[in-house]
Amino acid sequence: MNESEAIMAFTESEKVKTGIIWASQALELLGGLTQPERPGAEKTIRMKMDMMIQEVRLARRVTGDPAWDEIEPILDQATVMMRSGVAPESVVHLTRALSRVTSIGHRSMSFLKEKGLL
């Protein structure tokens, strides 16, 4: 890993982490919505998931770190669960993805600290 890759990994990890946390919180709120409100909320969450998957793909390309390859299938599984009508249960997958993204961010942050850039 070089400085540029570490900076990109760190910034991408922060963006993806934010999206995962947002989606997890939104999924927790679904239970409090009325039936007419749920389809629109679920569609919004799925759109956010699609955006996160694109960010993960971008992160893989710009950093060259194969650790990003582990995250997309987890987010895909969460999306499948949402589309299958069990959206709140997909939070467990988002938690797994969050853990992996956090590890990437931590590793890149440690590298940048060692280089005196953070």
matplotlib code that plots the C-alpha trace (Angstrom):
import matplotlib.pyplot as plt

x = [0.0, 1.3, 0.2, -2.3, -3.9, -4.1, -5.8, -8.3, -9.0, -9.5, -11.8, -13.8, -14.1, -15.6, -18.1, -19.2, -19.3, -21.6, -23.9, -24.0, -24.9, -27.5, -29.1, -29.0, -30.8, -33.3, -34.1, -34.6, -37.2, -39.2, -41.2, -42.6, -44.0, -47.5, -48.1, -48.5, -45.2, -43.1, -42.7, -41.3, -39.0, -37.7, -37.1, -35.1, -33.0, -32.4, -31.3, -28.8, -27.6, -27.0, -25.0, -22.8, -22.1, -20.9, -18.7, -17.2, -16.5, -14.8, -12.8, -11.5, -10.5, -8.7, -7.0, -6.2, -7.0, -8.7, -10.2, -13.0, -14.0, -15.4, -17.8, -19.9, -21.3, -22.4, -24.1, -25.7, -27.1, -28.6, -30.2, -31.6, -33.2, -34.7, -36.2, -37.5, -39.6, -37.4, -35.7, -35.1, -33.3, -30.7, -29.1, -27.0, -25.4, -24.8, -23.1, -20.7, -20.0, -19.4, -16.9, -14.9, -15.0, -13.9, -10.9, -9.9, -10.2, -8.2, -5.5, -5.2, -5.3, -2.5, -0.4, -1.0, -0.1, 3.1, 3.9, 3.2, 0.2, -2.4]
y = [0.0, 3.4, 6.8, 7.5, 4.1, 4.5, 7.9, 6.6, 3.5, 5.7, 8.1, 5.4, 3.4, 6.4, 6.9, 3.3, 3.1, 6.1, 4.5, 1.2, 2.9, 5.0, 1.9, 0.0, 2.8, 3.2, -0.5, -0.3, 2.4, 0.4, -1.3, 2.0, 2.9, 2.4, 0.0, 2.7, 4.3, 1.1, 0.5, 4.0, 3.7, 0.3, 1.6, 4.5, 2.1, -0.2, 2.8, 3.7, 0.1, 0.2, 3.4, 1.7, -1.2, 1.2, 2.9, -0.5, -1.3, 2.2, 1.6, -1.7, -0.1, 2.9, 1.1, -2.2, -3.8, -7.2, -6.8, -4.8, -7.9, -9.4, -6.6, -6.6, -10.1, -9.2, -6.1, -8.1, -10.6, -7.8, -6.3, -9.7, -10.0, -6.6, -7.5, -10.7, -8.9, -9.5, -6.1, -5.8, -9.1, -7.8, -5.7, -8.7, -8.6, -4.9, -5.4, -7.9, -5.5, -2.6, -4.7, -5.4, -1.8, -0.6, -3.0, -1.5, 2.0, 1.1, -0.5, 2.5, 5.0, 3.1, 3.2, 7.0, 7.6, 5.7, 7.9, 11.0, 12.0, 11.8]
z = [0.0, -0.9, 0.5, -2.3, -2.0, 1.8, 1.5, -1.0, 1.2, 4.3, 2.6, 0.8, 4.0, 5.8, 3.0, 3.0, 6.8, 6.8, 4.3, 6.1, 9.4, 7.7, 6.1, 9.4, 11.2, 8.5, 8.5, 12.3, 11.7, 9.2, 12.0, 13.0, 9.6, 8.4, 5.5, 2.9, 3.9, 3.9, 0.1, -0.4, 2.6, 1.4, -2.1, -0.7, 1.4, -1.6, -3.6, -0.9, -0.9, -4.6, -4.1, -1.4, -3.7, -6.4, -3.8, -2.8, -6.5, -6.9, -3.7, -5.1, -8.3, -6.8, -4.0, -5.5, -2.1, -2.5, 1.0, -0.7, -2.7, 0.6, 1.2, -2.0, -1.6, 2.0, 0.8, -2.0, 0.5, 2.6, -0.6, -1.5, 2.0, 1.6, -1.7, -0.2, 2.3, 5.4, 5.4, 9.1, 9.2, 6.8, 9.5, 10.5, 7.1, 7.3, 10.6, 9.0, 6.2, 8.6, 10.5, 7.3, 6.1, 9.5, 9.3, 6.0, 7.3, 10.4, 8.4, 6.1, 9.0, 10.8, 7.6, 7.2, 10.9, 10.4, 7.5, 9.5, 7.3, 10.0]

ax = plt.figure().add_subplot(projection="3d")
ax.plot(x, y, z, "-o")
ax.set_aspect("equal")
plt.show()
